[in-house]
Amino acid sequence: MRNYTLSLNPAFLCRNIIPINVPYLRIQAQTSSSPSPSLSTPPSFSSSSYYRVEFKTLEGCKLGISRYPDFEYSAEGGVGTGKGKLVADHADDDDDNDRNGEILVDFDVGSLYIPPLTAATTKFLGLPLPPFLKIDIVPQIFQGKINKESGKVDLGFKAEFWFSIGTIYRAPPLLVSTVLTSEESQGKMRRGRGQRLDGSGKCTLVGVATVDPIDDQFMNSFLGLPTECLANLKATISLAQSS
């Protein structure tokens, strides 16, 4: 079997292997301006207030890790569908006015597609990633809350990320668990602010997380773990009431 040597020399890494697995690792979500939706139990849909929800990712996204400059990531072409249930309005309760129009949503992760990070979708310092480097994203959970009145979004996201370098290296899956929010997400090193849904359904979702070391010394050194990462994802969300 041929032996391969992966150099950690900074010049080699900048030319050949760029640390792009930015927001998607084994993480623990940081504080955002909103409570994190639970990732353990899908919402119940037992009443007649149903919605069909469609989620599409767009170009113009950014990913950042540690103190590296942000990566430019085009997630255009990503798509997912789910179902939603309207939470009862609280128009007469001042303490619950921010919940008016709130919809609990649960996406079908079996059909949810998010484009991989490749030379075609990701750039670092204006240059495409090397063609042999790829990160596949396999969603496991995508659910949370969308407010159709205020445009506020909080979506819990959990996925496996498979990092590979051609056929010579494939890391164990990196488990990701975070909250993508239209509000503010802040850690010790990084912070981001999203944008709520506008009239056309466009929004910006952000999430800051702590990236912990994993059981792979190369990846730990390559990414400088532990550290923090930031995801800045542009998307459209459409809601259509079901009969």
N, C-alpha and C positions, 0 to 999 in steps of 0.2 A: 504493500500500500504506500502510495506517495505521501510524504510528510509535507505539511504546509506550515509556514511560519507567519503569524499575524503580528506585524510590527505596531507598537503603540507610539512610535515616533510621531510628533504633531504634524510634521510636514507630510509624512506618508498618509496620515489620517485625513488631512485636508484635501489631498489629491485623490485618494482612493476610497476611503471609508468615512462617511460623515455621520456623526451621531444624531440620527434623525428620529429615533423612536421617542419622540419628545413627551407627549402628554400621556402616553399609554404604557404604563408599567404597573408593577404591583405597588399600589399607592393607597394612601389614606387621605380622604378628601379634607381640605382645609376649610376654614370658616368662610361662609358666604353671608350675604345680607338676609338670606331666607333659610328656614329650617330645611334640612336635607330630606327629600322623600325617601321612604323606606325602600330597600331593594329586595326585601325578603318575601313579601306577600303581594301578589298582583291585586289591583283594586277589584272590588266586586261590582258586577253590572246586573243588578236585579230589578231596576225600574225601567220606565219607558223613555227616560231622557238620554238616549244614545246618540253618539256622534261617530262618524267615520273620520279618522285622522290620517293625513298624509304628510310625510316628512321628506324633504329633499335637501341635500347638502349642495353648496355652491362653491365657486372659485373664490379666491381672495382670502383664504383662511391663513392663520399663522400658528406655528407651534414653537415653543421655546423650552429650553432645559438649561438648568444651572445659570451661568453667566454668559453662555454663548449667545451670539445674535440670533434673532428669531429665524425660523425656517419658513419659507413661503410654500404653502400647501394648497393645491386645488383639489377640493373634494367634490367637484362638479360630477354629477352622474350618480351620486349616492341617493338611495331612496328606501323608504320604509312605510308601511301602513299599520294602523292600529285602531283600537276602539276606545271610546271615551264615554264617561258618564257624568252628567252635570250634577254638581253638589247643590243642595237646596240653597236658595238665596237667603240672605240675612239682612234684608233691607231695613228691618226695624231694630236691628241690633248694631249699635255703633261700634262695638268691639269687633264685629265680624264683617264690616263693610268691605274690607279688602278681599273677602272670599266670594263676593258676589260675582257670578259668572265663572267660577272655578270649575274646571273639568278634570277629573281623574283619568289619566290615559295609560294605556298599556300597549306597546308595540309588539308585533309579531317578529321576534328575533330570527325566526327561521327564514324569513324573506327579507330581513333588513340587510342592506348592502352599503358598506362604506368603502370607497376606493382605497386600495393599498398605497403605501408610500413608496414611490418608485422614481426613476429618472423622469418619467412623463408627468408626474404629479407634484414633485417636490424640488425646491431649489434652496441652496445655501450660499449666501454671499453672491447671489445672482447667477450661480452656476447649477445646472441639473445634477442630481445625485448620480453616482456611478451606475451604469446599466445593470451591474450584477447584484446590486444591493436592493433588498425588498423587505417590506413589513406588511404582512397580511393581517387584517383585522377580523376577528370572529366574535360578533356580539353575543352576549348571553342574557343580558337584561337591559331593557330600555323602557322606563316608565316614570311617571311622576305627575306633575300638575301644570295645566295651562289655563290661564285666565283669559277668556274671550272678551271681557270688558276692558281690563287694564292692559292686556298684552304681556303680562308677567309669565315667565316660563321657568320651571325648575324640573329638570329631568335627570333621574338617576341613571347612570350608565355603567355597565360592567361588561368587559370583553377580554378575550385572549388575543395577544399580539405575538405573531410568529415572525421573528427576525432571521433573515437568511442572507448569506453571501454566496451567490451562485450555488454550486453543488458541493462546495468545500466546507461549509459551516451552516448549521441550523441550530439556533438556541432553543432551549425549552420555552414553552409559551410564557409570556409575561402577562400576569393577571392585572387587569385595570378595574378600578372601582372608584367613581367620582360623581360629582353632580355638575351638570351643565346648566348654567343659569343665565337669565337675561339681566340679572342684577350685578352686584360686585362680588368678586371672589378674591381673597387675599391670603397670602402666606407670609413667611418671614423674609423671603427674597423676592418674590414675584407677586404681582397683582394684576387683575384685569377687570374691566367693566363691560358688560354686555349691552345690548339694546333690545328693548321690548318689541313685540310684534307690531308692525305698522299696518296700514290699511290694506296693503297687498300681501300680507302674510310673511314678510321678510323679518328676520331677527338675527341678532348676534349672540351666541351662547359662549360663555367662558367658564373655565374651571381650573383652579390652582390645586396642586396636590404635592405631597411629599413622596418622592420616589425612593423606596427602600432597596438595599442590596438584595440580590437574588442568588440562587445556587449556581452561579456561573461567573468565574473569576474574570474571564475576558470581558463580559458585559459590564460587570461592576467597574472595572478599570476604564473601559471604553466610554461609559456614560458618567463616570465620576460619582457613583452612588455612595452614600445617600445624598440627595439634592432635591431641588424643587423644579416643577415643570408647570407650564401654562399652555392651555389649549384655547384658541380663539376661532370659533367655528361659525361661519355664515350659513344660514339655512332659510328655507321657507316652510311654514307649517300651515296647512289648510284644514278647516273644520267644516264638516257637512253633517247636518242633523239627519239621523236615520229615522225611518218610519217605524 
